[in-house]
Amino acid sequence: MDNIEDIRKQANYCLNCKNKPCSNGCPINTKIPEFIEKVKEEKIEEAYEILSENNIFSYICSLICPQEQQCEGSCIRGIKQKPTQIGKLEKFVNEWAIDNKVERKKIEIKEKDKKVAIIGSGPAGLECAYELRKEGFQVTVFEKEKVLGGILTYGIPDFRLDKRYVKEIIDSLKKLGVKFETENELGDKLHLSELKQKYDAIFLGIGAEVPSKYDLGNFDNIYDSDYFLKSYNNNKFINNLGDVVVIGGGNVAMDCSRAALKMGATSSSILYRRDEKHMPARNIELEEAINDGVKKVFTTRVIEAKGKDRKIESVKCIKTEVIDGKAKDIPNSEFEYKANTVVFAIGLKPNQELLLKENLKYNENGLIEIDENCRTNIENVYAGGDLSESKATVCRAIAGGKRAAASIIKTFEKGEKNV
């Protein structure tokens, strides 16, 4: 836990602005000045109540959210000085609550006869389930994997997020009466047309699952980030990685590069086509990757893999320059970089084939089409998270699940129709 004197100093640094730009910068509108005021008063349990009432994922968010782009990025202090370290304060409060065995307030539930199916047990699905269950809805969460948690379990490595905190949230939902069914995948065992006959509403939180990548040639040991991180998180390490090259510059690329070393790679390098200034990864994630021994290679685009007998020996690259934020190839700058394994970490997209199969509309960006109330084109079917917005953070996914739940609640409380 952080030093208490440092925490007091950070709390007192907060200006407690009346218009609360930090809360507005938080996707789930955390009451940031309010909880920090309680820290100033050394009423840590009350600060924890403020955080946990708004967000059951508060501790997880304090560990993995890009605060510098969200709450801290909106801090008034940050205009001319350093912003208040909101993430650090949130982390402290949650760790204090854990150390002192403080439990969330007990929720009194008034049962309703409405049933909702949640597809996907990632942050969007779990948050939607939580909000609906609090209001008395009968909620069943369906997950395609054996273990619950979605990206929190399979996509974020344990060196960034201890899985016991994910399990703690799932266990608390089970105690509230949320039901879970694993190894049930939409498009396989589950179909919207059948679920609609059994449930009053459906929320889709299946995330983006189709990896973005391009052809490097006919070689083995070319992986996408989803498979690579899932292998690490399932403790099914990939053998004989050798020298690993990770293509990409986001937080997922950082995770893959570090996971490669922990799986026994000889070396691990991040090759990114833009410069460090335009790298989407958080500074702290890049720093931790470098501290682990990861090499960073900027303004470099991988063109193809080289080798023989389907085994990679190197990757052919070309140097780039960044002009107006875009990477442009520099003519006659090709070179080879030693590699035996390549991992693509350049993004994931929703499964458009599945969406079409289930008669769901998607937009020009390949994302499922929803309105301002998270409603899809199918009556009483809602969606949120990575399925409906690109580059969604965990916090934004939580916000999507929260919005969808509010819309479902409003629909059935007021008798509105989803059209």
Buried (B, 14 or more C-beta within 10 A) or exposed (E): EBEEEEBEEBBEBBEEBEEBBBBEBBBBBBBBBBBBBBBBEEBBEBBBBBBBEBBBBBBBBBBBBBBBEBBBBBBBBBEEEEBBBBBBBBBBBBBBBBEEEBEEEEEEEEEBEBBBBBBBBBBBBBBBBBBBBBBBBBBBBBBBBEBBBBBBBBBBBBEBBEBEBBBBBBEBBEEBEBBBBEEBBBBEEBEBEEBBEEBBBBBBBBBBBBBBBEEBBEBEBBBBBBEBBBBBBEEEEBEEBBBBBBBBBBBBBBBBBBBBBBBEBBBBBBBBBBBEEBBBBBEBBBEBBBEBEBBBBBBBBBBEBBBEEEEBBBBBBBBBEBEEEEBEBEEEBEEEBBBBBBBBBBBBBBBBEBBEEBEBEBEEEBBBBBEEBBBBBBEBBBBBBBBBBEEBBBBBBBBBBBBBBBBBBEBBEEEEEBE
